[in-house]
Amino acid sequence: GADASAMLYSIVETAKANGLILYDYMVKCMKELAKAEPDIDTLLPWSFKH
């Protein structure tokens, strides 16, 4: 519970600090993570392409 919440909060705040549109970023993350072999590096907020 608390660990998962803290992790999500960290991801959200990092995305916001990198100027991302949070909804678009989260949708992209969910779609990529649903793949059999997700490319985790593309999901880093500083690597995300709008």
DAFENJO-V552420 format. One record per helix or strand of 2 or more residues. SS is the DSSP state (@ for helix, = for strand). FROM is the first residue (numbers start at 1). TO is the last residue. If there is no record, write none. Layout:
BEGIN
ss->SS from->FROM to->TO
ss->SS from->FROM to->TO
END
This chain:
BEGIN
ss->@ from->2 to->17
ss->@ from->22 to->33
ss->@ from->40 to->43
END
